[in-house]
Amino acid sequence: MDSHDVSGYQRITETFVSASAPAARSRKRSGITRRLRRTVQALGIGLMVAAGSLLFLMALFWVRSQGAVAVVQAQIEDLRGGKVEEAYALFSRSYRAGVSLAAFRGWVERQERLIKAQRVEFWGRSVWGETATLWGTFHDDLGHSYPVRYVLIRENGSWRVDGLRLAPEVSETPSSTVRIIQI
């Protein structure tokens, strides 16, 4: 009986070991799968938080820059309407101290693309403290576009243009060296 019990015990143990080996492998695989799934979920949540934060910051810059954009649009409307004095008044005190109205008027007369601007689009906005920077493009009635950058500062609670930079003009006629090459 003892030998029978031992052999029965051996059979049961062998059966248990051989039956539990695939289960152990399956548990090991499912453990790796669970860890991988958790890692992917954590990365997904992290990406969603990062994207949400980025959208929040973009919306914040958009809202905070609306006053600065309104000043630039008012200045462009004044220039298109020939109201150079009103456009000049939208500059900061420091800008007006460095550039006289007569000098500004002369500069505006040489900037046909600024006077012909039908609309302006701003594709970049940054507001830090009392300074706003706007990057955009002027579009004229002929379909031309001209890159522009404005820097504005707050004076007495209002936005004022402190700097305006238009991209260099592209020559409409080829240079003499290009004509020689074209012949």
VENGICOR-V170284 format. One line per field, one symbol per residue. ss: DSSP state (A for helix, B for strand, O for the rest). phi: phi as a letter, one per 20 degrees, with the letter a starting at -180 (. if undefined). burial: # if it has 24 or more other ideal C-beta (glycine too) atoms within 12 Angstrom, else .. A space follows every 10 residues. Layout:
ss: ???
phi: ???
burial: ???
This chain:
ss: OAAAAAAAAA AAAAAAAAAA AAAAAAAAAA AAAAAAAAAA AAAAAAAAAA AAAAAAAAAA AAAAAAAAAA AAAAAAAAAA OOOAAAAAAO BOAAAAAAOO AAAAAAAAAO OAAAAOBBBB BBBBBBBBOO BBBBBBBBBB OOOOBBBBBB BBBBBOOBBB BBBBBBOOOO OOOOOAAAAA AAO
phi: .fffffffff fffffffffe ffffffffff ffffffffff ffffffffff ffffffffff ffffegffff ffffffffff emeffffffe efgffffecf fffffffffe dgfffefebc dddbcbccmd ccccdabecd fenfccfbcd ccceclndfc fdaccefgfe ffdfffffff fff
burial: .......... .......... .......... .......... .......... .......... ...##.###. ######.### ...#..##.# ##..#..... ...#...#.. #.###.#..# .#..###... ########.. .....##### ###.....## ##.#.#.... .......... ...
